[in-house]
Amino acid sequence: LTREIAERERVQKELRVAEQTVQQSSKLAALGEMSAGVSHELNQPLAAMKTYLAGARLLLQRGRGEEALASYQRIDDLVERMGAITRQLKSYARKGGEAFEPVDLRAALSSALTMMEPQLRARPVRIIRNLPRKPVMVYCDRIRLEQVLINLLRNALDATKTVKDPRIEIGIETGAQAVVTVRDNGPGVSDLDKLFEPFFTTKKPGEGTGLGLAISSGIVADFGGRLTAHNAEDGAGAVFEMALPIYDPDGGRADAPLAAE
């Protein structure tokens, strides 16, 4: 009996060591993906800053100092956002849980559209919004939520490059859960099964890393929600849906994550 007890204790100790090793390996692998993801996520604010700097220079040359100051304020906001994104890499072990707070989906979407403003102005694309008048509250990390929205908007914008009348429809609906829908009128997605896999991309070489949707899917899962995609029934474009639990003031987010499809 003593030998059996000793053997069981030895096996349990080895199992704990093995579990810790697997957890550490998994964390290092995830940190590697996040490092590549941080580079991907910083491209957007850097591009926006370049546009705002060029605009501010022109405004100053024309003596429109007050308007130039507004551009500099936006640049300052983007620098703050970039700092928040890089801090996420350091705090990965905590999953950003300390930053969870009630967030109005409409406000997060408005911020994401502001971030995308330079790209949206670069070529004609019609933005159609179908938003409720009242706040739609969810419980999440606002910076990471805006990252997801920006990724969805950027993908929709890229999908409409070859379309004669580019259009992006954005909607927010509430019921048992809050659902954000982003639909474009591009060619649609040919391989839906691999869409959320890391490094899978339908874009040409050099135009996409294949990380945006994989990162976004993981973020939404951390919020207790799910991110899905399908082609429109009429064959005109792709539809992305982000479903999140409605914020419960008494208990934060929903008690249990949404069931996976």
N, C-alpha and C positions, 0 to 999 in steps of 0.2 A: 504493500500500500504506500509506503514511504517512497519507494522508487517510482511508482506511478504518479504520485503527487509532484515529485521533483521533475519528472519528464514533462508533465503537463505545464508546470511553471516555466520550464525552458522553452517549450513550444509557444506558449503565450507571449513570452518575452521576444522571441524571434518574430512572431507575428506583428507585435507592436512596432518593432524596428522596420520590418518590411512595409507596414502601412505608412510609417513616417517617411520612408524613402520614396514610396510612390507619390505621396502627397507633395514632397519637395520637388520631385521630378515634374509632376503635373504643374506646380506653381511656376517653375522655371520655364517650362514650355509655354505657359500662358503669358508670362512676362515677356518672352521673346516675341510672341504674336502682338502683344500690346505695344512693344517698342516700335514694331513696324506700323502698327495702327496709329500711334501718336504722330509719326511722320505724315501719315495719310491725312489725319484730322487737321494738322496744322497748315496744310496747303490752302485750305479754304480761307481762313482769316488772313494769311499772307497775301493771297491774290486780292482780297478786298482792300487791305492796307495799301497795296501798290496803286490801286485805282483811286482811293481817297487822297493819297499823297499827290498824284498827278492832278486831280481836280483842285486841291487846295492851292497848288502852285499857280495854276491858271487864274484862280480867283484872286490871289494876292497880286498877280501881275495886272489885273484889271481893277485893283483898288477895292475889292469887295471883301474886306477883312473879316467882317462878322460872319459871312457865309463860310469863309475859310476856317474860322474857329470851330464851326459845327463839324466840319470834316475831321479836324484834329481831335475833337471829342470822340467821334466814332472810332478813330484810330486808337485812342486811349482805351476805349471799351474793348476793342479787339485784342489789344495787348493783355488786358486783364483776363479775357477769355482764354487766350493761349496759355497764360500762367495757370489757370484753373485746369486746363486739359493736361498739362505736364505734371501737375500735382497729383492727378489721378493715378499716374504710373507709380509714384512713391507710395500712395495709400492703397494699392491694389489689394493687399492682404485684408484690409477692412472693407473691401467691396464698396467703398464710398458711402457706407450706411449712415455715417454721421451727417451727411449732407441731405438726407431725405427730409422732405418738407411737403406741405400741401402746395400744389402747383396748378394754376389755371391753364388748361391745354390751349385755350385761345391766346393767352399771353405768350406762351412758349412758341406757338406757331408764328405769331407776329414777330417775335425776336428772330426766329429762324429766317423768315422772309426778309427782314432787314439785313441780316448777314449775307443773304443771297442777292441783295439788291444790285450790286455791280454786274453780276452775271446775267440777271434778268433784264437789265437795261442794255446789255451788249447786243442783244438781238431780239426782234419782236416775238414775244410769246404771251399768249393771253392767259391770265391767272383768274380762275373762277373759284370763288370761295362760297361755301355753304356752311355757315357757322351759326350756332345758337346764340341768342341774345344774352342768356344768363351764363355765368361762369360754369365751367366743367372741371371739377377739381379731381386730381389724382395725387397719389402720394409717391414721390420719387425724387431723384437727384435732378434738378432742373437743367444743369449744364449737360448732363448725359442725355436727357430727353431731347434737348435742342440739337445735340449731335445726331441723334436718330432722324429727326425731322429734316435737318440739313442734308443728310445722306439721301433720304427719300426724294427730296426736292431736286437735288443735283442729278440723281439718276433719271428722274422724269425729264429734266431739262436736256440731258444728253440723249435721251431716247427720241426726242422730237427734233433733232438736228436736221434730219432729211425730210421733215414733214412740211408741206406747203403752208398750212395754217396751224402752227404749233399751239397746243392748248394743254394746260394742266389744271385739273379740277381737284380742289381740296375740300374735304368735308369733315365735320365732327358730329357724331351722333351719340346719344346717351340712351341707356336702357338698363339692362342688368350690368352692363359695363360701358366704358367710354371707348369709342372706336374712331380712330383717325384714318381717313381714306385719302390716298394720293393716287390719282389716275391721270395717265397721259394718253395722247392719241398717236403714239409712235407705232412701230411694227409689232410690239408685244415681245414676250420672252419665249425663246425656243426650248430651253431646258430648265423647267421649273424645279425639278428634283434636286439639282445641284446649286441652285441660286444662292443659298445661304451658307455654302461651304467656303472655308477660308481659301483665298487665292483663286477662286473660280470667277471668271469675268467673261462677259460677252463682248467687251470692247476690244478695239485694236491694240496691239502691243504698244506700250508707252502711254496709253490713255486711261488705264485703270489698273489698280493693284488687286482687285478682287477681295478687298478687306472690308469695304464699307458696309455691305449688307450682313456679313458674318459678325462684325462688331455690333451692329445695330440689333441683330437678333439676340445676341448675348445680353445686351443692355436691357432690352425689353423683358427678357426672361428674368433678369435680376429684379425687375419691378413687379414680378408676379403676373406678367402678361404674355402675349405672343405676337409675333410678326409673321404675316403670311402674304402670299402673292398669288395672283391668278391673272389670266388674260381675260379681257373684257368679252362678254358674251356676243357682242356685235362684231368682234374681231378687230376693233379699233383700239389698240393700246393695251397697256398692262395696268393692273390695279393692285396697290399695296395697302394692306390693312394692319393697323397697329391697335390691338385691343388691350386695355388696361383696366384694372379694378377701379371702381368709383371710390373716391376718398370717403372714409367713414370717420368723422370727427371723434367718435368714441373709441375707435380701435385702429387708427391709421389707415392702412390699406386693407383690402379684404383679408379675411382670416386665412384663406388658402389660395394658392396660385390658380390661375385658370387652367382647365384641363387642356392638354395638348391634343391637337387634331390627329 
